[in-house]
Amino acid sequence: MAYVLGYIFADGTIIDAKKSSRTCYLRIDSSDKQILQTIKSTLSSEHTIMETHIKQTTIRGKTYLPKPKYSLRIGNKTLYLDLLKFGLSPKKSLTMTLPDIPTQYFKYFLRGYFDGDGCLNLYQPHNRNKLTVKVIFTSGSQIFLQQISTRLHQQLSLKNHKANYNSHAFRLTYNQSSAIKILNHIYQNLLQAPYLNRKYQRFLAIFQ
């Protein structure tokens, strides 16, 4: 459940629709249907995963066909109120703060958030022959990312990093040894919580 909460903080939305339908909703979006099926099973949900096909676009003479998008929408007022207690709110992206996650579950929460709004890159710095590993967490809330930085400092003895604004969002970036430490941490006890297989396979490929 810590994983699911982390994923909701990344790619979830809660909606108060009582005026129109007398209930409240949780909606989780992803381009990866498999992870939504896993989350649906974890939540014991019987709701249908909806598929949305996005129209192709043409940029500079090249035509692009975007991947389908998938959504899991659950109408449940109790779930909605519970998520409010964890610090979520409608239009959460700019205001959310890190919930009080027990230490033993934080790596699963962070894995969920990484699967939703994190990325793993390889890049080559100027004047260097070696490739460098980079882990980036993205959010509209700078406070949320700074709180993640503080938790990683406390639990992994990493240097506190500042979340910088870039391309309409804040980004918390870790390079090389710090990035490797974070990845090894979130992929501990792999089968104790869900994970996005595509990102995990990229992690394995890089370290092989």
N, C-alpha and C positions, 0 to 999 in steps of 0.2 A: 504493500500500500504506500510505502514511502516513495517507491519508484513512480507509482501512478500519480501521486501528489506532485512530484517533481515535473513529470510530463505535463500535467495540467497547468502548472505555473508557466511552462513554456508555450504550449500550443492549445491550451484550454480557455474557454470563455464561459462565465456564468451569466445567465440572463434572467432578469426579473420580468416575467411576462404575465403577471397576475391580472393586469387590466384587460388583456386580450384573451387569455386562455386559462386564467385562474391557477396557474402553477408557475414553477421556476425550473430553469433548465441548466444542465451542464452540456456544453458542446466541445468536443475534442476533434481537431482537424489534423490530417496528416496526408502526405503523398505516399505513405507506405501502409497499405491495408493490413499487413501482417501484424504490425504493432497495435493497431486499433482492435484487431480480433483478440490479441492477448489481453489488452486492457479491458475489453468487454467481458472476457472470461473472468478476469480478476475481480471485477465489480459485480459478477453474477448478473449481468444485464442480459435481457432478451431483446433489446432494441436492435433495429436494423442499421447496419452501416450503409450510409448513402454515398453514392458515387456521383461526382460532378465532372463533366468533361469541359475543359476550358478551350475556347476557340483558338485556332492557330493565329499567329501574328507574323507580320512581315517587317523586318528591320533591315534597312540598307540593302534591300533586294533579296535578302535571305528569309525563307519561311521557316518558322519554328512551331512545332506542335507540342505544347506543354503536356506534362504528365497529368493523368487524372488526379483529382483531389478526392479524399474520402473524409466523411464526417460521422461521428457517433454522437447522437443527441439523446440525452436522458432527462426526462421530466421527473423531478423528484425534489420536493421542497425540503425534506430533511437533509439530503445531500447538499443542496444549495446553502442551507443555514450552516452546516458543518464547515463548508469551504469558506464562508464568511469569517468564521472563527479563526481559520488558519491565515487570514490576512488577504484573501482574494476579494475582489469586488468587480461589478460590471465595469468594463473599460479599464481593466486592471493594469495595463502595460506600463503606465507612467507612475503608478502609485504603490505597486506591491512591495512588500517587505518580506524578508526571509522568516518563515515560521520557526518555532522552537522545536527543531528536530533532535531527538536524542542522539548522542554521539554514535552509537552502534548502528543507527539507521541512516546517518547522513550520507554515506557513500552511495546508498541506493537512491536517495532523493536527488543527489547530484548526477547520478547516472541518468535518471529520468529527465532532468533538465538538459543535460548534455545531448541526449537523443533528440530533444525537441529544438533547443536553441543554442546548441554548441557545435563546433566544427573542429576537425583535426586536419591540419595541413602540413605539408613539407615545403620548405622554401630554401633557397640558396642565398645567404647574405652576400653582399658585395665583398670582393677580394677574398672569398673563402671557397675552398673546394668541397667542403662537407655540406651535406643537406642538414637542415635544422628542423626539429619537430616543433610545431606550434599548436597550442590548444586555445580556443577562443570561446568565451561565453558571451552571449548577446542579450540585451534587454533594453526596454525603454526606461527602466527605473535604475538610476545610478545607485541609489541607496541599496537596492537588492543586491547588485553586483559587489558593492563594497562590503556588504555583510557576508557574502560568499568568500570574499578575499580574507576577511577576518577569521572565518571558520577554518579555511585551509591553512592559515597561519597557526591557528591553535592546534589543529589536529595533525598537520604534516610538517610543521615548522618551516613553512614557506614564507618568503618575504611578502609583506603586505604590498599588493599592487593597486594602482589607481585605475578605475574604469574610465576610459577616454571616449569622448563623443566622436563618432565617425559614421558617415552615411546614414543619417537619420536615426541612429541608435547608439547606446553606450556599449563598449566592448571591454571585457576583462581578458587580458592576454597573458599566457604563460609560454615561455620558450624552453626548449631543450631539457635539461635535467628536471626542472620544475614541472614541465608538461608531462614528462615520462612518469614522474612521481604521482601526478594526478590520475593519469590513465591507469597505472597499476592499482591505484587505490579504488577507483570506481568499478574496475572489473574484478575486484576480489569477490570470492564466493559467487561466481557467475550465475549459478543455478538457483540462488536464493531469491532472485528478483528478475523480472523481465529485462530484456535488452533488445535494442535495434540491431538485428544481425548485420545489416549493411555497414554500419559504423564499426561494429566489433571486428568484422572481417578486414576493414581498412586498418584498424589497429594491429591486427595480426600480421598483415602484409608488410606494414612499415617496420615492425620489429623483427620480422624474418629477414 
